[in-house]
Amino acid sequence: MDETATADAGGSGTAGADAGGSDAPAGDPVVVGEGVRKAYGDVDALDGVDLDVAAGEVFGLIGPNGAGKTTLVRALTGTTEAEGDLRVFGAPPREVDPSRIGLLPQSFDPPARLTARELVDYYGGLYDAARDTEAVLDDVGMADDADAWYETLSGGQKRRTCVATAVVNDPDLLFLDEPTTGIDPAGRRAIHRLIERLAADGTTVFLTSHAMDEVERLADRVAMLRDGRVVASGAPDRLVAEHGGAPRLDAATAGPATEETAAAVAAGVRERLGDDPSVEATDGGLRVRGVRPEAIGAAVDALDGAGVAFDSLSWSEPSLEDVYLRLTGEEYARRGGDTEETPAAAVDGGER
Ligand SMILES: Nc1ncnc2c1ncn2[C@@H]1O[C@H](COP(=O)(O)OP(=O)(O)OP(=O)(O)O)[C@@H](O)[C@H]1O
C-alpha cells in the first residue's frame, strides 16, 4: 500500500494510508497495528489505523489535537482496549513483559511529596534490573535539582523527571507522548540527545509531538494522523519533498497586505523571472512561493516595484511543519478561513 496520502486528506474520507511502505526498514517489526479502531461513544478516535515500527527506529506520530495520537499510544501499551490486530514484540500489548516497555504518558501525576531522585528510585525499584538513578537524572538534566520535591519543581523540571521515570528500566521500546511539552530549549536539547542516544543503542522509540522541528530532527519515519486515520507517512525528507511545497520568501509589512498588492507583486515576478508565481497575502505581509535562492534579488525588485514597504524578509525551505499545515488544512485556515484551495488539492499536486 502507498505510504503517503493518495486519499483525500481534506476529509472526505477514504481509508488511511498504511504507515509502512518503502521507507520502512527491513526486519521484524516491533510494533504492528492493522485496522486499529477505537470509538468513544459517537467519536471514532481511531478509524482503521495500519502501521508498523521496526526495531531501532524512531517513529514519529503527529496530528492535530484530537487526531487520536494518545488513543493509539494507549492501545499499543495496553492501557485501553481497541479493535483490530495490535502486536508488540509479536504479542498482544497486555502480554508484553513490562520491563521491555517504557511509557511516558501525556498526563502523568506521580506522588508530589517525593523528590525527583526518590521518584526515579521508586520507578526503578519496580524492575529487576534498572539503570543507575544518578545517571538517569543526569540524562534528563535533573541532577542539580534531584532533591527537590516533585510538587515544587517547575513544569519543565516535572516533565524531565517524568521522562527519567520512563527510561529508568532501559526499555527496548519507549513510548513518549509529547515528552518535551513545557520544557525550555536547553532541556529539549537534553531530551533530544537522550532519544538519539537510546535509538543509537537500539531502543525503538515511538514519539508523539506537536513540535515539528523535533519530529523532523529525530524521527526516521513519521505517520500523520487526522480524524483517527493515517493520512500520510514516510521518511520526513520524503514527506517534505512530496507535500512541503516550494521554498518561500516572506515579506513582513507594517500593515496587512491586500490581494491587489499580491497581484501586483505576482506580475512583477512574472516579468522579471518568467515564472508564474504564487503570491499570497498572509497575516503578516506577503508570501512569494517558489523563489530559489538565486531569484531572491529579482523577487525583492518585484516587491519594490509594487511599492511594498517591508520591514524584514525571510526565505525558507519547506519543512515538516509545512507538510503538517498543508495536510491538516491549517495553512489555509490561517488566511481567515479561505478554503478556495483545499489541502486535498495540495496533496494531489496543486500549487506548490
Ligand atoms: N476517555 C475518553 N472519553 C471520550 N472521548 C475520548 C476519550 N479519550 C479521547 N477521546 C476522544 O478521542 C479523540 C482522540 O483523542 P486523543 O486524546 O487520542 O487525541 P490526540 O491526538 O492525542 O490529541 P492531543 O494532541 O490534543 O493530545 C478526541 O475526539 C477525544 O475527545
Ligand as a Chemical Component Dictionary entry (heavy atoms), coordinates in Angstrom:
data_LIG
# 
_chem_comp.id                   LIG 
_chem_comp.type                 NON-POLYMER 
_chem_comp.pdbx_formal_charge   0 
_chem_comp.three_letter_code    LIG 
# 
loop_
_chem_comp_atom.comp_id 
_chem_comp_atom.atom_id 
_chem_comp_atom.alt_atom_id 
_chem_comp_atom.type_symbol 
_chem_comp_atom.charge 
_chem_comp_atom.model_Cartn_x 
_chem_comp_atom.model_Cartn_y 
_chem_comp_atom.model_Cartn_z 
_chem_comp_atom.pdbx_ordinal 
LIG N1  N1  N 0 -11.610 8.794  27.583 1  
LIG C1  C1  C 0 -12.235 9.380  26.552 2  
LIG N2  N2  N 0 -13.564 9.509  26.531 3  
LIG C2  C2  C 0 -14.207 10.077 25.491 4  
LIG N3  N3  N 0 -13.579 10.563 24.412 5  
LIG C3  C3  C 0 -12.239 10.472 24.379 6  
LIG C4  C4  C 0 -11.511 9.888  25.434 7  
LIG N4  N4  N 0 -10.181 9.931  25.121 8  
LIG C5  C5  C 0 -10.111 10.540 23.920 9  
LIG N5  N5  N 0 -11.334 10.856 23.475 10 
LIG C6  C6  C 0 -11.650 11.486 22.190 11 
LIG O1  O1  O 0 -10.992 10.753 21.184 12 
LIG C7  C7  C 0 -10.434 11.628 20.202 13 
LIG C8  C8  C 0 -8.931  11.408 20.109 14 
LIG O2  O2  O 0 -8.335  11.848 21.322 15 
LIG P1  P1  P 0 -6.787  11.718 21.599 16 
LIG O3  O3  O 0 -6.540  12.152 23.006 17 
LIG O4  O4  O 0 -6.341  10.357 21.225 18 
LIG O5  O5  O 0 -6.203  12.767 20.571 19 
LIG P2  P2  P 0 -4.705  13.338 20.449 20 
LIG O6  O6  O 0 -4.337  13.266 19.024 21 
LIG O7  O7  O 0 -3.811  12.665 21.418 22 
LIG O8  O8  O 0 -4.932  14.856 20.867 23 
LIG P3  P3  P 0 -3.929  15.908 21.574 24 
LIG O9  O9  O 0 -2.968  16.350 20.522 25 
LIG O10 O10 O 0 -4.841  17.007 21.985 26 
LIG O11 O11 O 0 -3.272  15.228 22.726 27 
LIG C9  C9  C 0 -10.833 13.034 20.628 28 
LIG O12 O12 O 0 -12.010 13.383 19.932 29 
LIG C10 C10 C 0 -11.105 12.892 22.112 30 
LIG O13 O13 O 0 -12.062 13.835 22.547 31 
# 
loop_
_chem_comp_bond.comp_id 
_chem_comp_bond.atom_id_1 
_chem_comp_bond.atom_id_2 
_chem_comp_bond.value_order 
_chem_comp_bond.pdbx_ordinal 
LIG N1  C1  SING 1  
LIG C1  N2  SING 2  
LIG C1  C4  DOUB 3  
LIG N2  C2  DOUB 4  
LIG C2  N3  SING 5  
LIG N3  C3  DOUB 6  
LIG C3  C4  SING 7  
LIG C3  N5  SING 8  
LIG C4  N4  SING 9  
LIG N4  C5  DOUB 10 
LIG C5  N5  SING 11 
LIG N5  C6  SING 12 
LIG C6  O1  SING 13 
LIG C6  C10 SING 14 
LIG O1  C7  SING 15 
LIG C7  C8  SING 16 
LIG C7  C9  SING 17 
LIG C8  O2  SING 18 
LIG O2  P1  SING 19 
LIG P1  O3  DOUB 20 
LIG P1  O4  SING 21 
LIG P1  O5  SING 22 
LIG O5  P2  SING 23 
LIG P2  O6  DOUB 24 
LIG P2  O7  SING 25 
LIG P2  O8  SING 26 
LIG O8  P3  SING 27 
LIG P3  O9  DOUB 28 
LIG P3  O10 SING 29 
LIG P3  O11 SING 30 
LIG C9  O12 SING 31 
LIG C9  C10 SING 32 
LIG C10 O13 SING 33 
# 
